[in-house]
């Protein structure tokens, strides 16, 4: 089996909570370059940053990675990936991992796992990952997206709600139910052909209600394979507090 794949890292300069986020430094290095390093360590045969800002483009290229300028009008990172695939004229069967530009501690093994999960089956053109939830508070946290899967690890539904609903234990005894819950990890791999289909679909009602882009895929009758890994990666960077946390974490580990 040919296990070559590419990684695209969407990186916008604008951020309401942390402007210029990709270029902020963690342990002395720009965040976007830390993510590029992780993708490179995962064995991707090409790493491309998809950005809308010349400063990010210059930073990435000066570090020896590829970057492509993309439109500022995209509504999602998935749309940005599709533009990169078209710009670089990738074939429909090329596998691309969407690696978020604000997750500098993403383990390279998870990037590789997302790619290989897609390659090792034939029913889905999309793969993602999940991890068991061990904290009962996480089950009811709407920021922790839950996924329910079938016997072959294909997604049945994603929700911010505590699914599955444990009738005998919820809501009084949440701790007894955590073994049945899995948190979705927001890393995806796709075929380029899928990306080209995806951008033609309108947003669906479920996607708007839950504010979960992946529900558009299920709504269209497509499958997503979601194998489980041991634990979710360290949370990414959305706020200054997150940035400070990762700086502390990396300064201790060095």
C-alpha positions as CSV (number, residue, x, y, z in Angstrom):
1,X,0.0,0.0,0.0
2,X,1.3,3.5,-0.9
3,X,1.2,5.4,2.4
4,X,2.4,8.7,1.2
5,X,0.3,11.7,2.2
6,X,0.4,15.4,2.5
7,X,-0.3,17.8,5.4
8,X,-2.0,21.2,4.9
9,X,-2.0,23.6,7.9
10,X,-4.6,26.4,7.7
11,X,-3.2,29.5,9.3
12,X,-5.2,32.8,9.4
13,X,-3.6,36.0,10.7
14,X,-6.9,37.4,12.0
15,X,-8.1,36.1,15.4
16,X,-10.7,37.9,17.5
17,X,-9.1,36.5,20.8
18,X,-5.4,36.4,19.7
19,X,-4.5,38.4,16.7
20,X,-1.5,37.2,14.7
21,X,-1.7,33.9,16.5
22,X,0.4,31.8,14.0
23,X,3.4,34.1,14.4
24,X,3.3,34.3,18.2
25,X,6.3,32.5,19.8
26,X,6.3,29.5,22.1
27,X,9.6,28.7,23.7
28,X,11.2,31.1,21.2
29,X,9.7,29.7,18.0
30,X,6.7,30.8,16.0
31,X,3.7,28.6,16.6
32,X,3.1,27.9,13.0
33,X,6.7,26.5,12.6
34,X,6.2,24.2,15.6
35,X,3.2,22.7,13.9
36,X,5.2,22.4,10.6
37,X,7.9,20.5,12.5
38,X,5.3,18.1,13.9
39,X,3.9,17.4,10.5
40,X,7.4,16.9,9.1
41,X,8.2,14.4,11.9
42,X,5.0,12.5,11.1
43,X,6.5,11.5,7.8
44,X,4.4,13.6,5.4
45,X,5.9,13.7,2.0
46,X,4.8,17.4,1.7
47,X,3.9,20.0,4.3
48,X,2.0,23.1,3.1
49,X,0.8,26.1,5.1
50,X,-2.4,27.6,3.7
51,X,-2.6,31.2,4.8
52,X,-4.2,34.6,4.0
53,X,-1.3,36.8,5.2
54,X,2.0,37.6,3.6
55,X,3.8,37.7,7.0
56,X,2.9,34.1,7.7
57,X,3.8,33.1,4.1
58,X,7.2,34.7,4.5
59,X,7.9,33.2,7.9
60,X,7.1,29.7,6.7
61,X,9.1,29.9,3.5
62,X,12.1,31.3,5.3
63,X,12.0,28.2,7.5
64,X,12.1,25.9,4.5
65,X,8.5,24.9,4.3
66,X,6.0,25.5,1.5
67,X,3.2,27.9,1.8
68,X,0.3,29.0,-0.4
69,X,-1.6,32.2,-0.3
70,X,-5.4,31.6,-0.1
71,X,-8.5,33.6,-0.2
72,X,-9.6,35.6,2.9
73,X,-13.3,34.7,2.2
74,X,-13.2,31.0,3.2
75,X,-15.6,30.0,5.9
76,X,-13.6,27.0,7.1
77,X,-10.2,25.4,7.0
78,X,-11.6,22.7,4.8
79,X,-12.4,25.2,2.1
80,X,-8.9,26.6,2.4
81,X,-7.5,23.0,1.9
82,X,-9.6,22.6,-1.2
83,X,-8.1,25.8,-2.7
84,X,-4.6,24.5,-1.9
85,X,-5.3,21.2,-3.6
86,X,-6.5,23.0,-6.7
87,X,-3.7,25.5,-6.8
88,X,-1.1,22.7,-6.5
89,X,-3.1,20.5,-9.0
90,X,-3.2,17.5,-6.7
91,X,-5.0,14.4,-8.1
92,X,-8.3,13.2,-6.6
93,X,-6.8,10.2,-4.9
94,X,-4.1,12.2,-2.9
95,X,-4.6,11.9,0.9
96,X,-4.4,15.2,2.8
97,X,-4.3,15.7,6.5
98,X,-5.8,18.9,7.9
99,X,-3.6,19.8,10.8
100,X,-4.7,22.9,12.8
101,X,-2.2,25.7,12.9
102,X,-2.9,26.5,16.6
103,X,-2.0,23.0,17.9
104,X,1.8,23.1,18.3
105,X,1.9,20.1,20.6
106,X,0.0,17.7,18.3
107,X,1.8,14.4,18.5
108,X,3.3,13.4,15.1
109,X,1.8,9.9,15.7
110,X,-1.7,11.3,15.6
111,X,-1.1,13.0,12.3
112,X,0.2,9.7,10.9
113,X,-2.7,7.8,12.4
114,X,-5.3,10.1,10.8
115,X,-3.7,9.6,7.4
116,X,-3.3,5.8,7.7
117,X,-6.9,5.3,9.1
118,X,-8.2,6.7,5.8
119,X,-5.8,4.6,3.6
120,X,-6.5,1.3,5.4
121,X,-10.2,1.2,4.5
122,X,-12.3,1.7,1.4
123,X,-15.8,2.9,2.6
124,X,-14.9,6.5,3.6
125,X,-13.1,9.4,2.0
126,X,-12.7,11.1,5.4
127,X,-11.0,10.0,8.6
128,X,-10.7,11.6,12.0
129,X,-9.8,10.4,15.6
130,X,-11.3,10.2,19.0
131,X,-10.3,9.4,22.6
132,X,-12.1,7.9,25.6
133,X,-13.5,10.4,28.0
134,X,-12.3,9.8,31.6
135,X,-13.6,12.9,33.3
136,X,-17.4,13.1,33.9
137,X,-17.4,16.8,33.6
138,X,-16.1,16.5,30.1
139,X,-19.2,14.5,29.1
140,X,-21.4,17.5,29.8
141,X,-19.0,20.2,28.5
142,X,-20.3,21.5,25.2
143,X,-16.8,22.5,24.1
144,X,-15.9,18.8,24.2
145,X,-17.4,17.3,21.1
146,X,-18.6,13.7,21.5
147,X,-18.8,11.1,18.8
148,X,-20.8,7.9,18.6
149,X,-19.5,5.2,16.2
150,X,-20.7,1.9,14.8
151,X,-19.0,-1.5,15.3
152,X,-16.4,-0.7,12.5
153,X,-15.5,2.8,13.9
154,X,-17.5,4.8,11.4
155,X,-19.2,7.9,12.9
156,X,-22.9,7.7,13.5
157,X,-23.2,11.2,15.0
158,X,-21.2,14.1,16.5
159,X,-22.6,16.3,19.2
160,X,-21.8,18.9,21.9
161,X,-24.5,17.1,24.0
162,X,-23.6,14.1,26.3
163,X,-24.2,11.3,23.8
164,X,-24.9,8.5,24.3
165,X,-27.4,9.4,27.0
166,X,-27.0,6.9,29.8
167,X,-30.6,6.6,30.9
168,X,-29.8,4.8,34.1
169,X,-27.1,7.1,35.3
170,X,-27.7,10.5,33.9
171,X,-28.0,13.1,35.2
172,X,-27.3,12.2,38.8
173,X,-24.5,9.7,38.4
174,X,-22.4,10.9,35.5
175,X,-19.2,9.3,36.7
176,X,-20.6,5.8,36.2
177,X,-21.2,6.5,32.5
178,X,-17.8,7.9,31.3
179,X,-16.6,4.6,29.9
180,X,-19.2,4.9,27.1
181,X,-18.2,8.3,25.8
182,X,-15.5,9.3,23.3
183,X,-14.3,12.8,22.6
184,X,-13.7,13.8,19.0
185,X,-10.2,15.0,18.2
186,X,-10.3,17.7,15.5
187,X,-7.8,16.3,13.1
188,X,-9.0,15.1,9.7
189,X,-7.7,13.4,6.6
190,X,-9.4,13.5,3.3
191,X,-9.0,12.5,-0.3
192,X,-8.7,15.5,-2.6
193,X,-11.6,14.2,-4.6
194,X,-13.7,14.5,-1.4
195,X,-12.6,18.1,-0.8
196,X,-13.7,19.0,-4.3
197,X,-17.2,17.5,-3.6
198,X,-17.4,19.1,-0.1
199,X,-17.1,22.7,-1.2
200,X,-20.1,22.3,-3.5
201,X,-22.4,21.3,-0.6
202,X,-24.4,23.9,1.3
203,X,-24.4,24.0,5.1
204,X,-27.1,21.8,6.6
205,X,-29.4,22.5,9.5
206,X,-27.7,20.1,11.9
207,X,-24.3,21.7,11.2
208,X,-25.8,25.1,12.0
209,X,-27.6,23.9,15.2
210,X,-24.5,22.1,16.7
211,X,-21.9,24.4,15.0
212,X,-20.1,21.3,13.9
213,X,-18.8,21.3,10.3
214,X,-18.4,17.5,10.1
215,X,-22.2,17.1,10.3
216,X,-22.4,18.3,6.8
217,X,-20.5,15.2,5.7
218,X,-22.9,12.8,7.5
219,X,-25.9,14.8,6.2
220,X,-24.7,14.1,2.6
221,X,-24.6,10.4,3.3
222,X,-20.8,10.2,3.3
223,X,-18.9,8.2,5.9
224,X,-16.2,9.3,8.4
225,X,-14.0,6.6,10.0
226,X,-13.0,7.6,13.5
227,X,-10.6,5.2,15.2
228,X,-9.8,5.7,18.9
229,X,-6.4,6.6,20.4
230,X,-5.3,6.4,24.0
231,X,-5.8,10.1,24.9
232,X,-6.6,13.4,23.4
233,X,-3.6,15.7,22.6
234,X,-2.7,18.8,24.7
235,X,-5.3,21.6,24.0
236,X,-4.4,24.1,21.3
237,X,-4.0,27.9,21.6
238,X,-7.1,30.1,21.5
239,X,-6.3,32.8,24.2
240,X,-3.3,34.5,25.8
241,X,-3.8,32.2,28.8
242,X,-3.4,29.2,26.5
243,X,-0.2,30.7,25.0
244,X,1.2,31.3,28.5
245,X,0.3,27.7,29.5
246,X,2.2,26.2,26.6
247,X,5.2,28.5,27.2
248,X,5.3,27.2,30.8
249,X,4.9,23.6,29.7
250,X,7.6,23.8,27.1
251,X,10.0,25.7,29.3
252,X,9.7,23.0,32.0
253,X,10.3,20.2,29.5
254,X,13.4,21.7,28.0
